Amino acid sequence: MLKSTIDKATGFEKRFENIGTIVYEDSTSAAKSIAQEIANLIRVKQSQRQPCILGLATGSS
């Protein structure tokens, strides 16, 4: 039997997903949020004198 829960962020049933999901109102707000997250990651890695390696999917992911 599969265990099912309701995702608090989206209100959708969640059975197989193991990755947190955020649903944005539009692509512009999603792009700005992602850009800010990447910029913060780069700053943290630079302050630790570590490389920051990003693996990005192609297409409209």
Secondary structure as GFF3:
##gff-version 3
##sequence-region A 1 61
A	DSSP	beta_strand	5	6	.	.	.	ID=ss1
A	DSSP	beta_strand	13	14	.	.	.	ID=ss2
A	DSSP	alpha_helix	27	47	.	.	.	ID=ss3
###
